[in-house]
């Protein structure tokens, strides 16, 4: 691979370096095609895939920890929303994409992760522990 640097319209050659990549097969939700559109610093990937159920619609997905999850399985079915494409994910796990409501009206969505109740309890206990913890300075300076 050759990298070129352009500065004020002048071309200069950068150091030649061979770049190697590893390829990860993300799989699919049951049927191809699958397309990945975004990745964050934790390696979580979002995109769209199809299911084996014969449903002709694309399904937005999240790939994390070696597994692909249909984002529609992570939202309340009573919402009437169908998430088709996930385009980006940030480092706190928020996902943006495109979905449709029950009438077929489309629009953008933002999914924000909600911590599990056990995680919230653990965080709360840790916070209380920190508040109650008192550090007592050693009395080494006594006359």
Secondary structure as a PSIPRED ss2 file (coil, helix, strand):
# PSIPRED VFORMAT (PSIPRED V4.0)

   1 X C   1.000  0.000  0.000
   2 X C   1.000  0.000  0.000
   3 X C   1.000  0.000  0.000
   4 X E   0.000  0.000  1.000
   5 X E   0.000  0.000  1.000
   6 X E   0.000  0.000  1.000
   7 X E   0.000  0.000  1.000
   8 X C   1.000  0.000  0.000
   9 X C   1.000  0.000  0.000
  10 X E   0.000  0.000  1.000
  11 X E   0.000  0.000  1.000
  12 X E   0.000  0.000  1.000
  13 X E   0.000  0.000  1.000
  14 X C   1.000  0.000  0.000
  15 X C   1.000  0.000  0.000
  16 X C   1.000  0.000  0.000
  17 X C   1.000  0.000  0.000
  18 X C   1.000  0.000  0.000
  19 X C   1.000  0.000  0.000
  20 X C   1.000  0.000  0.000
  21 X C   1.000  0.000  0.000
  22 X C   1.000  0.000  0.000
  23 X C   1.000  0.000  0.000
  24 X C   1.000  0.000  0.000
  25 X C   1.000  0.000  0.000
  26 X C   1.000  0.000  0.000
  27 X C   1.000  0.000  0.000
  28 X C   1.000  0.000  0.000
  29 X C   1.000  0.000  0.000
  30 X E   0.000  0.000  1.000
  31 X E   0.000  0.000  1.000
  32 X E   0.000  0.000  1.000
  33 X E   0.000  0.000  1.000
  34 X E   0.000  0.000  1.000
  35 X E   0.000  0.000  1.000
  36 X E   0.000  0.000  1.000
  37 X E   0.000  0.000  1.000
  38 X E   0.000  0.000  1.000
  39 X E   0.000  0.000  1.000
  40 X C   1.000  0.000  0.000
  41 X C   1.000  0.000  0.000
  42 X C   1.000  0.000  0.000
  43 X C   1.000  0.000  0.000
  44 X C   1.000  0.000  0.000
  45 X E   0.000  0.000  1.000
  46 X E   0.000  0.000  1.000
  47 X E   0.000  0.000  1.000
  48 X E   0.000  0.000  1.000
  49 X E   0.000  0.000  1.000
  50 X E   0.000  0.000  1.000
  51 X E   0.000  0.000  1.000
  52 X C   1.000  0.000  0.000
  53 X C   1.000  0.000  0.000
  54 X C   1.000  0.000  0.000
  55 X C   1.000  0.000  0.000
  56 X C   1.000  0.000  0.000
  57 X C   1.000  0.000  0.000
  58 X C   1.000  0.000  0.000
  59 X E   0.000  0.000  1.000
  60 X E   0.000  0.000  1.000
  61 X E   0.000  0.000  1.000
  62 X E   0.000  0.000  1.000
  63 X E   0.000  0.000  1.000
  64 X E   0.000  0.000  1.000
  65 X C   1.000  0.000  0.000
  66 X C   1.000  0.000  0.000
  67 X E   0.000  0.000  1.000
  68 X E   0.000  0.000  1.000
  69 X E   0.000  0.000  1.000
  70 X E   0.000  0.000  1.000
  71 X H   0.000  1.000  0.000
  72 X H   0.000  1.000  0.000
  73 X H   0.000  1.000  0.000
  74 X H   0.000  1.000  0.000
  75 X C   1.000  0.000  0.000
  76 X C   1.000  0.000  0.000
  77 X H   0.000  1.000  0.000
  78 X H   0.000  1.000  0.000
  79 X H   0.000  1.000  0.000
  80 X C   1.000  0.000  0.000
  81 X C   1.000  0.000  0.000
  82 X E   0.000  0.000  1.000
  83 X E   0.000  0.000  1.000
  84 X E   0.000  0.000  1.000
  85 X E   0.000  0.000  1.000
  86 X E   0.000  0.000  1.000
  87 X E   0.000  0.000  1.000
  88 X E   0.000  0.000  1.000
  89 X E   0.000  0.000  1.000
  90 X C   1.000  0.000  0.000
  91 X C   1.000  0.000  0.000
  92 X C   1.000  0.000  0.000
  93 X C   1.000  0.000  0.000
  94 X C   1.000  0.000  0.000
  95 X E   0.000  0.000  1.000
  96 X E   0.000  0.000  1.000
  97 X E   0.000  0.000  1.000
  98 X E   0.000  0.000  1.000
  99 X E   0.000  0.000  1.000
 100 X E   0.000  0.000  1.000
 101 X C   1.000  0.000  0.000
 102 X C   1.000  0.000  0.000
 103 X C   1.000  0.000  0.000
 104 X C   1.000  0.000  0.000
 105 X C   1.000  0.000  0.000
 106 X E   0.000  0.000  1.000
 107 X E   0.000  0.000  1.000
 108 X E   0.000  0.000  1.000
 109 X E   0.000  0.000  1.000
 110 X E   0.000  0.000  1.000
 111 X E   0.000  0.000  1.000
 112 X C   1.000  0.000  0.000
 113 X C   1.000  0.000  0.000
 114 X C   1.000  0.000  0.000
 115 X C   1.000  0.000  0.000
 116 X C   1.000  0.000  0.000
 117 X H   0.000  1.000  0.000
 118 X H   0.000  1.000  0.000
 119 X H   0.000  1.000  0.000
 120 X H   0.000  1.000  0.000
 121 X H   0.000  1.000  0.000
 122 X H   0.000  1.000  0.000
 123 X H   0.000  1.000  0.000
 124 X H   0.000  1.000  0.000
 125 X H   0.000  1.000  0.000
 126 X H   0.000  1.000  0.000
 127 X H   0.000  1.000  0.000
 128 X H   0.000  1.000  0.000
 129 X H   0.000  1.000  0.000
 130 X H   0.000  1.000  0.000
 131 X H   0.000  1.000  0.000
 132 X H   0.000  1.000  0.000
 133 X C   1.000  0.000  0.000
 134 X C   1.000  0.000  0.000
 135 X C   1.000  0.000  0.000
 136 X C   1.000  0.000  0.000
 137 X C   1.000  0.000  0.000
 138 X C   1.000  0.000  0.000
 139 X C   1.000  0.000  0.000
 140 X C   1.000  0.000  0.000
 141 X C   1.000  0.000  0.000
 142 X C   1.000  0.000  0.000
 143 X C   1.000  0.000  0.000
